[in-house]
Amino acid sequence: MLRRGVLLTLLGLGIGFGSAKADILTGLVARYPMDGNANDISGNGNNGSLVGDMVSTTDRFGNPNSAYQFNGLNSYILVPNSASLSSPSTACTQAGWVMLYGVSSVGAGFNPLLMKSADGSNAFMYRMIANPTYMGAAFNNWGTATSCGQTIPLNEWHHVATVFNGSTLKCYYDGALIGTLAMVMTITADARPLTIGADVPGILEIFYGKIDDVCIYNRALTDEDIAQLWAGGSTDVASGSAPRFSLGYSVPNPTSGESRLEFTLEAPASIQLDVFDVAGRRVRSVESGARPAGQNWASWDGRLDNGREAPSGVYFFRLQSGNNMLTRRIVRVR
């Protein structure tokens, strides 16, 4: 039986049995999967260029060339200004995966995730930071800086997000809401570029660690939306040589035994379907190889690769074909 404490935790993460459907497409300004380049896959063309000693590295799943390492000294991503990057006015969501090594070796001791500015004056449009002991955001100028206390352990992947809706700022850590703070203002648009991993106004600071899958929205995402981003949800706008596909939801869910998952391929394709735990570790390889076009089914017997039964908790199916990837949550109870 699922213990009450575990059930409340799952509901708090937006993994309830009747939770609202997530939407991580509407209002998407830019998304950077950092798969060997700084290209934006939102469709808005906000592609960036690498500055300084950037290193392409492994992501939270261990995939090579799927994240970037920032050295805390001179490395960052520079993105030219655009109408879409300047579009947030009464709402803005900023999010990304981070692995902290420490804090910036230059300037003040903090880690900038992103900032829309490249000006030495105290002026910017929006920014977000992720430090070992707190995270937060600011808009227009430093006087609006607002943060939530949160320990972010070093050398571990964690998802961080801030959601501003015109009157409050919400902070999320690994898909869960950790703080709601008053913040009443309107964002003032500017013509400055976006920097990822750098904070330019005043004294330069550079992120120290790894960054992956940075997202910017011109709306306030819901709890369900943030949970989906944390779960690895695709915006379904990735392009590549592989055909597009859709991924259904596992049934039954929650489950104490076998679960089945439907996926549909636009054309015959080679796929890889795996199960990951909440720490991003692959615990079971379910399906791999060529599959026909149309509806397909896969099943997981609830066991790990070592043959043992998976403990109670939250897991994720990840279906990948070429550059396209989709993820679905599943809850196991024992």
Order of alpha helices (4+ residues) and beta strands (2+ residues): alpha-beta-beta-beta-beta-beta-beta-beta-beta-beta-beta-beta-beta-beta-beta-beta-beta-beta-alpha-beta-beta-beta-beta-beta-beta-beta
